[in-house]
Amino acid sequence: MAVFAPLLLPGPAQATPPGALGSEVAHACSSFNQTASRRHWFWGSSFDRQAQNDSEFVQLVKNHASVLVPENALKWAVVNPVPGIRDLSDFTAIEQLFGPGGMRFRGHTLVWHEQLPEWLEKSTPETLREHLRQYITWLVGVHRGRIHSWDVVNEPLPMIARGFAPSRTFLGTVT
């Protein structure tokens, strides 16, 4: 996984991949988290379970973030890929890695048209509303006290070449 982070340094701009500067970056600047917290802000990062074996990236996140967005671990297609099967193992792995250090988590996202379980597409408007109600109530309830905040609906109107187009699944169904 290639992750690039912006650094504000004097001189000509150039992209530098993580690891190229080694531990010099960590010593050259104060923690983003410390700087943000002095202003009562949260500084965060997204993180996907596949990155858990990248010890340098994990340490950078631990040193510089106060809130973490589990990139795909809480999306409906990952958590509930088939009716009746709910799998929180991706989020649990991230929580075990970062939670003991006091990391806050932002839930992303309860509903996103790009990562819905396939079985949901076959729902009638009435059953879709009920699936949404049950799923959101369950997921938020399971994580009560562990998730700092939630993105509820992400990009309900997907972008197409000529502008916005209504989401096939939701527009006119859930309103």
Accessible surface in RSA format (square Angstrom, percent):
REM  Atomic radii and reference values for relative SASA: ProtOr
REM  Chains: A
REM  Algorithm: Lee & Richards
REM  Probe-radius: 1.40
REM  Slices: 20
REM RES _ NUM      All-atoms   Total-Side   Main-Chain    Non-polar    All polar
REM                ABS   REL    ABS   REL    ABS   REL    ABS   REL    ABS   REL
RES MET A   1   144.38  74.8  61.01  40.4  83.37 198.5  50.32  42.8  94.06 124.6
RES ALA A   2    82.00  75.4  47.33  73.0  34.66  78.9  53.51  75.3  28.49  75.5
RES VAL A   3    39.53  26.0  35.48  32.1   4.05   9.8  38.72  33.6   0.82   2.2
RES PHE A   4   120.04  60.1  92.78  57.5  27.26  70.9  93.01  56.4  27.03  77.4
RES ALA A   5    68.04  62.6  50.02  77.2  18.02  41.0  51.61  72.7  16.43  43.5
RES PRO A   6   116.88  85.2  98.09  89.4  18.80  68.3 109.31  90.2   7.57  47.1
RES LEU A   7    64.82  36.1  36.85  26.4  27.97  70.3  39.12  27.5  25.70  69.2
RES LEU A   8   178.20  99.2 149.40 106.9  28.81  72.4 152.22 106.9  25.98  69.9
RES LEU A   9   119.33  66.5  92.43  66.1  26.90  67.6  95.18  66.8  24.15  65.0
RES PRO A  10   134.38  97.9 102.54  93.5  31.84 115.7 114.82  94.8  19.55 121.5
RES GLY A  11    59.15  72.9   0.00   N/A  59.15  72.9  28.88  79.3  30.27  67.8
RES PRO A  12   133.60  97.4 107.20  97.7  26.40  96.0 119.23  98.4  14.37  89.3
RES ALA A  13   106.90  98.3  68.84 106.2  38.06  86.6  77.11 108.6  29.79  78.9
RES GLN A  14   153.25  85.7 119.14  87.1  34.11  81.2  41.08  87.4 112.17  85.1
RES ALA A  15    91.54  84.2  54.91  84.7  36.63  83.3  64.02  90.2  27.52  72.9
RES THR A  16    41.30  29.4  27.55  27.9  13.75  32.8  17.62  23.7  23.68  35.8
RES PRO A  17    66.68  48.6  65.18  59.4   1.51   5.5  65.18  53.8   1.51   9.4
RES PRO A  18    60.94  44.4  29.18  26.6  31.76 115.4  41.45  34.2  19.50 121.2
RES GLY A  19    37.92  46.8   0.00   N/A  37.92  46.8  13.08  35.9  24.85  55.7
RES ALA A  20    66.47  61.1  23.81  36.7  42.66  97.0  36.32  51.1  30.15  79.9
RES LEU A  21    63.89  35.6  58.53  41.9   5.36  13.5  62.27  43.7   1.61   4.3
RES GLY A  22    39.18  48.3   0.00   N/A  39.18  48.3  30.61  84.0   8.57  19.2
RES SER A  23    76.84  64.9  62.63  83.6  14.21  32.7  40.27  85.8  36.57  51.2
RES GLU A  24   119.22  68.4 113.53  85.9   5.69  13.6  46.60  90.1  72.61  59.3
RES VAL A  25    33.15  21.8  30.89  28.0   2.26   5.5  33.15  28.8   0.00   0.0
RES ALA A  26    39.53  36.3  24.24  37.4  15.29  34.8  24.24  34.1  15.29  40.5
RES HIS A  27   154.48  84.4 120.46  83.7  34.02  87.0  84.76  87.4  69.72  81.1
RES ALA A  28    84.29  77.5  41.35  63.8  42.94  97.7  52.72  74.2  31.57  83.6
RES CYS A  29    48.79  36.9  34.17  38.1  14.62  34.4  40.19 101.8   8.60   9.3
RES SER A  30    65.28  55.2  43.61  58.2  21.67  49.9  40.64  86.5  24.64  34.5
RES SER A  31    16.28  13.8  11.87  15.8   4.41  10.2  11.23  23.9   5.05   7.1
RES PHE A  32    72.90  36.5  71.19  44.1   1.72   4.5  71.81  43.5   1.09   3.1
RES ASN A  33    40.84  28.2  40.84  39.5   0.00   0.0   0.00   0.0  40.84  39.5
RES GLN A  34   101.98  57.0  99.84  73.0   2.14   5.1  28.77  61.2  73.21  55.5
RES THR A  35    43.21  30.7  43.21  43.8   0.00   0.0  38.31  51.5   4.91   7.4
RES ALA A  36     4.41   4.1   3.03   4.7   1.37   3.1   4.41   6.2   0.00   0.0
RES SER A  37    58.75  49.6  47.64  63.6  11.11  25.6  33.89  72.2  24.86  34.8
RES ARG A  38   156.78  65.8 127.87  65.2  28.91  68.8  73.11  99.9  83.67  50.7
RES ARG A  39   123.92  52.0 107.88  55.0  16.04  38.2  33.17  45.3  90.76  55.0
RES HIS A  40   171.86  93.9 138.64  96.4  33.23  85.0 101.14 104.2  70.72  82.3
RES TRP A  41   158.42  63.6 148.39  71.8  10.03  23.5 130.37  69.5  28.05  45.5
RES PHE A  42    99.97  50.0  74.32  46.0  25.65  66.7  74.32  45.1  25.65  73.4
RES TRP A  43   114.20  45.8 113.35  54.9   0.85   2.0 104.57  55.8   9.63  15.6
RES GLY A  44    34.53  42.6   0.00   N/A  34.53  42.6   7.62  20.9  26.91  60.3
RES SER A  45    33.89  28.6  21.89  29.2  12.00  27.6  22.81  48.6  11.08  15.5
RES SER A  46    53.82  45.5  43.27  57.8  10.54  24.3  18.69  39.8  35.13  49.2
RES PHE A  47     1.73   0.9   0.01   0.0   1.72   4.5   1.73   1.1   0.00   0.0
RES ASP A  48    27.03  18.9  26.06  25.9   0.98   2.3   4.93  11.6  22.11  22.0
RES ARG A  49    75.96  31.9  75.15  38.3   0.81   1.9  12.89  17.6  63.07  38.2
RES GLN A  50   137.81  77.1 108.29  79.1  29.52  70.3  71.18 151.5  66.63  50.5
RES ALA A  51     2.43   2.2   0.00   0.0   2.43   5.5   2.28   3.2   0.14   0.4
RES GLN A  52    62.10  34.7  49.05  35.8  13.06  31.1   8.97  19.1  53.13  40.3
RES ASN A  53   135.27  93.3 104.56 101.0  30.70  73.9  37.26  89.7  98.01  94.7
RES ASP A  54    58.90  41.3  49.59  49.4   9.31  22.0  24.12  56.8  34.78  34.7
RES SER A  55    90.21  76.2  80.08 106.9  10.13  23.3  49.46 105.3  40.74  57.1
RES GLU A  56    75.02  43.1  67.00  50.7   8.02  19.1  43.03  83.2  31.98  26.1
RES PHE A  57    23.00  11.5  22.01  13.6   0.99   2.6  22.68  13.8   0.32   0.9
RES VAL A  58    11.03   7.3  11.03  10.0   0.00   0.0  11.03   9.6   0.00   0.0
RES GLN A  59    90.89  50.8  90.86  66.4   0.03   0.1  38.72  82.4  52.17  39.6
RES LEU A  60    51.16  28.5  49.96  35.7   1.19   3.0  50.29  35.3   0.87   2.3
RES VAL A  61     6.31   4.2   3.21   2.9   3.10   7.5   6.28   5.5   0.03   0.1
RES LYS A  62    92.05  44.9  69.61  42.7  22.44  53.4  31.67  28.5  60.38  64.3
RES ASN A  63    60.44  41.7  47.88  46.3  12.56  30.2  14.73  35.5  45.71  44.2
RES HIS A  64    17.93   9.8  17.93  12.5   0.00   0.0  15.98  16.5   1.95   2.3
RES ALA A  65     6.56   6.0   2.06   3.2   4.49  10.2   2.06   2.9   4.49  11.9
RES SER A  66    14.04  11.9   9.13  12.2   4.91  11.3  13.36  28.5   0.68   0.9
RES VAL A  67    17.96  11.8  17.96  16.3   0.00   0.0  17.96  15.6   0.00   0.0
RES LEU A  68     0.00   0.0   0.00   0.0   0.00   0.0   0.00   0.0   0.00   0.0
RES VAL A  69    32.24  21.2  32.24  29.2   0.00   0.0  32.24  28.0   0.00   0.0
RES PRO A  70     0.00   0.0   0.00   0.0   0.00   0.0   0.00   0.0   0.00   0.0
RES GLU A  71    69.42  39.9  69.04  52.2   0.37   0.9  19.76  38.2  49.66  40.5
RES ASN A  72    38.79  26.8  38.79  37.5   0.00   0.0   9.55  23.0  29.24  28.3
RES ALA A  73     1.06   1.0   0.29   0.4   0.78   1.8   0.66   0.9   0.40   1.1
RES LEU A  74     0.00   0.0   0.00   0.0   0.00   0.0   0.00   0.0   0.00   0.0
RES LYS A  75    12.04   5.9  11.97   7.3   0.08   0.2   1.19   1.1  10.85  11.6
RES TRP A  76     2.69   1.1   1.36   0.7   1.33   3.1   1.36   0.7   1.33   2.2
RES ALA A  77    29.93  27.5  21.01  32.4   8.92  20.3  21.18  29.8   8.76  23.2
RES VAL A  78    43.60  28.7  33.31  30.2  10.29  24.8  38.73  33.7   4.87  13.2
RES VAL A  79     0.00   0.0   0.00   0.0   0.00   0.0   0.00   0.0   0.00   0.0
RES ASN A  80     6.29   4.3   6.29   6.1   0.00   0.0   0.00   0.0   6.29   6.1
RES PRO A  81    58.47  42.6  46.81  42.7  11.66  42.4  48.41  40.0  10.06  62.5
RES VAL A  82    74.00  48.7  74.00  67.0   0.00   0.0  74.00  64.3   0.00   0.0
RES PRO A  83    84.56  61.6  66.98  61.1  17.59  63.9  68.79  56.8  15.77  98.0
RES GLY A  84    77.81  96.0   0.00   N/A  77.81  96.0  40.63 111.5  37.19  83.3
RES ILE A  85    94.42  53.7  92.90  69.2   1.52   3.7  94.42  68.0   0.00   0.0
RES ARG A  86   103.73  43.6  71.49  36.4  32.24  76.8  22.28  30.5  81.45  49.4
RES ASP A  87    63.51  44.5  58.80  58.5   4.71  11.1  16.11  37.9  47.40  47.3
RES LEU A  88    37.23  20.7  31.20  22.3   6.03  15.1  31.47  22.1   5.76  15.5
RES SER A  89    51.93  43.9  44.04  58.8   7.89  18.2  39.15  83.4  12.78  17.9
RES ASP A  90    36.39  25.5  35.58  35.4   0.81   1.9   3.24   7.6  33.16  33.1
RES PHE A  91     0.10   0.1   0.10   0.1   0.00   0.0   0.10   0.1   0.00   0.0
RES THR A  92    50.35  35.8  50.35  51.0   0.00   0.0  37.24  50.0  13.11  19.8
RES ALA A  93    17.94  16.5  10.91  16.8   7.04  16.0  13.91  19.6   4.04  10.7
RES ILE A  94     0.18   0.1   0.00   0.0   0.18   0.4   0.18   0.1   0.00   0.0
RES GLU A  95    34.44  19.8  33.84  25.6   0.60   1.4  14.19  27.5  20.25  16.5
RES GLN A  96   126.97  71.0 109.41  80.0  17.56  41.8  42.79  91.1  84.17  63.8
RES LEU A  97    53.44  29.8  41.18  29.5  12.25  30.8  46.11  32.4   7.32  19.7
RES PHE A  98     3.31   1.7   0.00   0.0   3.31   8.6   1.02   0.6   2.29   6.6
RES GLY A  99    24.38  30.1   0.00   N/A  24.38  30.1  11.47  31.5  12.92  28.9
RES PRO A 100   116.50  84.9  72.29  65.9  44.21 160.7  85.43  70.5  31.08 193.1
RES GLY A 101    78.06  96.3   0.00   N/A  78.06  96.3  41.22 113.1  36.84  82.5
RES GLY A 102    58.29  71.9   0.00   N/A  58.29  71.9  37.49 102.9  20.80  46.6
RES MET A 103    24.26  12.6   8.65   5.7  15.61  37.2  12.45  10.6  11.81  15.6
RES ARG A 104   100.27  42.1  95.16  48.5   5.10  12.2  20.80  28.4  79.47  48.2
RES PHE A 105     5.37   2.7   5.15   3.2   0.22   0.6   5.15   3.1   0.22   0.6
RES ARG A 106    86.72  36.4  86.72  44.2   0.00   0.0  18.94  25.9  67.79  41.1
RES GLY A 107     0.00   0.0   0.00   N/A   0.00   0.0   0.00   0.0   0.00   0.0
RES HIS A 108    33.94  18.5  33.94  23.6   0.00   0.0  19.86  20.5  14.08  16.4
RES THR A 109     1.11   0.8   0.26   0.3   0.84   2.0   0.26   0.4   0.84   1.3
RES LEU A 110     4.25   2.4   4.10   2.9   0.15   0.4   4.10   2.9   0.15   0.4
RES VAL A 111     6.56   4.3   6.32   5.7   0.24   0.6   6.56   5.7   0.00   0.0
RES TRP A 112    50.76  20.4  48.14  23.3   2.62   6.2  48.50  25.9   2.26   3.7
RES HIS A 113    35.98  19.7  17.08  11.9  18.90  48.4  15.01  15.5  20.97  24.4
RES GLU A 114   107.41  61.7  80.55  60.9  26.86  64.0  18.80  36.4  88.61  72.3
RES GLN A 115    45.07  25.2  41.17  30.1   3.91   9.3  16.33  34.8  28.74  21.8
RES LEU A 116    17.91  10.0   2.58   1.8  15.33  38.5   2.58   1.8  15.33  41.3
RES PRO A 117     3.10   2.3   0.00   0.0   3.10  11.3   3.02   2.5   0.08   0.5
RES GLU A 118   150.03  86.1 143.15 108.3   6.88  16.4  57.23 110.7  92.80  75.8
RES TRP A 119    43.29  17.4  35.32  17.1   7.97  18.7  36.11  19.3   7.18  11.6
RES LEU A 120     1.96   1.1   0.35   0.2   1.62   4.1   0.35   0.2   1.62   4.4
RES GLU A 121    91.05  52.3  64.42  48.7  26.63  63.4  38.35  74.2  52.70  43.0
RES LYS A 122   175.86  85.8 142.50  87.4  33.36  79.4 108.99  98.1  66.87  71.2
RES SER A 123    29.52  24.9   2.62   3.5  26.91  62.0   6.82  14.5  22.70  31.8
RES THR A 124    69.08  49.1  66.24  67.2   2.84   6.8  66.18  88.9   2.90   4.4
RES PRO A 125    62.80  45.8  62.12  56.6   0.67   2.5  62.47  51.6   0.32   2.0
RES GLU A 126   118.21  67.9 110.14  83.3   8.06  19.2  62.14 120.2  56.07  45.8
RES THR A 127    62.36  44.4  60.88  61.7   1.48   3.5  60.33  81.0   2.03   3.1
RES LEU A 128     5.33   3.0   5.33   3.8   0.00   0.0   5.33   3.7   0.00   0.0
RES ARG A 129    99.41  41.7  94.02  47.9   5.39  12.8  50.09  68.5  49.33  29.9
RES GLU A 130    66.68  38.3  64.94  49.1   1.75   4.2  38.13  73.8  28.55  23.3
RES HIS A 131    55.87  30.5  53.62  37.3   2.25   5.8  36.61  37.7  19.27  22.4
RES LEU A 132    14.87   8.3  14.84  10.6   0.02   0.1  14.87  10.4   0.00   0.0
RES ARG A 133   135.32  56.8 126.29  64.4   9.03  21.5  74.00 101.1  61.32  37.2
RES GLN A 134    81.28  45.5  75.84  55.4   5.45  13.0  19.64  41.8  61.65  46.8
RES TYR A 135     2.79   1.3   2.56   1.5   0.23   0.6   2.56   1.9   0.23   0.3
RES ILE A 136    47.13  26.8  47.13  35.1   0.00   0.0  47.13  33.9   0.00   0.0
RES THR A 137    85.98  61.2  75.16  76.2  10.82  25.8  65.92  88.5  20.06  30.3
RES TRP A 138    58.85  23.6  50.13  24.3   8.73  20.5  42.16  22.5  16.69  27.1
RES LEU A 139     0.00   0.0   0.00   0.0   0.00   0.0   0.00   0.0   0.00   0.0
RES VAL A 140    42.25  27.8  41.90  37.9   0.35   0.8  41.90  36.4   0.35   0.9
RES GLY A 141    34.25  42.2   0.00   N/A  34.25  42.2  19.07  52.3  15.18  34.0
RES VAL A 142    55.70  36.6  35.44  32.1  20.26  48.8  43.72  38.0  11.98  32.5
RES HIS A 143     0.87   0.5   0.09   0.1   0.78   2.0   0.34   0.4   0.52   0.6
RES ARG A 144   184.37  77.4 160.51  81.8  23.87  56.8  71.04  97.1 113.33  68.7
RES GLY A 145    80.70  99.5   0.00   N/A  80.70  99.5  40.61 111.4  40.09  89.8
RES ARG A 146    96.73  40.6  81.70  41.6  15.03  35.8  53.11  72.6  43.61  26.4
RES ILE A 147    17.62  10.0   0.57   0.4  17.04  41.1   1.10   0.8  16.52  44.8
RES HIS A 148    91.11  49.8  55.89  38.8  35.23  90.1  49.37  50.9  41.74  48.6
RES SER A 149    31.50  26.6  24.21  32.3   7.29  16.8  29.75  63.4   1.75   2.5
RES TRP A 150    47.53  19.1  26.68  12.9  20.85  49.0  22.51  12.0  25.02  40.6
RES ASP A 151    34.35  24.1  29.50  29.4   4.86  11.5  14.76  34.7  19.59  19.5
RES VAL A 152    81.37  53.5  76.07  68.9   5.30  12.8  76.07  66.1   5.30  14.4
RES VAL A 153    79.31  52.2  53.52  48.5  25.78  62.1  53.52  46.5  25.78  69.9
RES ASN A 154    34.86  24.0  32.15  31.1   2.71   6.5   2.52   6.1  32.34  31.3
RES GLU A 155    95.41  54.8  82.71  62.6  12.71  30.3  35.76  69.2  59.65  48.7
RES PRO A 156    69.70  50.8  65.74  59.9   3.96  14.4  68.39  56.5   1.32   8.2
RES LEU A 157    78.15  43.5  71.93  51.5   6.22  15.6  71.93  50.5   6.22  16.7
RES PRO A 158    28.29  20.6  25.25  23.0   3.04  11.0  28.29  23.4   0.00   0.0
RES MET A 159   132.53  68.6 105.56  69.9  26.98  64.2 102.72  87.3  29.82  39.5
RES ILE A 160    93.49  53.2  82.37  61.4  11.13  26.8  90.92  65.5   2.58   7.0
RES ALA A 161   113.11 104.0  62.64  96.7  50.48 114.8  76.56 107.8  36.56  96.8
RES ARG A 162   231.52  97.2 192.21  98.0  39.32  93.6  74.93 102.4 156.60  94.9
RES GLY A 163    26.45  32.6   0.00   N/A  26.45  32.6  24.11  66.2   2.34   5.2
RES PHE A 164   140.39  70.2 109.84  68.0  30.55  79.5 109.93  66.6  30.46  87.2
RES ALA A 165    22.28  20.5  20.72  32.0   1.57   3.6  22.28  31.4   0.00   0.0
RES PRO A 166    78.78  57.4  68.64  62.6  10.14  36.8  68.89  56.9   9.89  61.5
RES SER A 167     5.36   4.5   2.30   3.1   3.06   7.1   2.08   4.4   3.28   4.6
RES ARG A 168   215.99  90.7 179.81  91.7  36.18  86.1  84.82 115.9 131.16  79.5
RES THR A 169    17.69  12.6   8.01   8.1   9.68  23.1  10.00  13.4   7.69  11.6
RES PHE A 170    23.91  12.0  22.72  14.1   1.19   3.1  22.76  13.8   1.15   3.3
RES LEU A 171    95.38  53.1  74.62  53.4  20.76  52.2  77.67  54.5  17.71  47.7
RES GLY A 172    62.33  76.9   0.00   N/A  62.33  76.9  31.50  86.5  30.83  69.0
RES THR A 173    18.06  12.8  17.87  18.1   0.20   0.5   1.97   2.6  16.09  24.3
RES VAL A 174    62.54  41.2  45.27  41.0  17.27  41.6  45.39  39.4  17.14  46.5
RES THR A 175   138.71  98.7  79.33  80.4  59.37 141.5  96.69 129.9  42.02  63.5
END  Absolute sums over single chains surface
CHAIN  1 A    11078.7       8503.1       2575.6       6641.2       4437.5
END  Absolute sums over all chains
TOTAL         11078.7       8503.1       2575.6       6641.2       4437.5
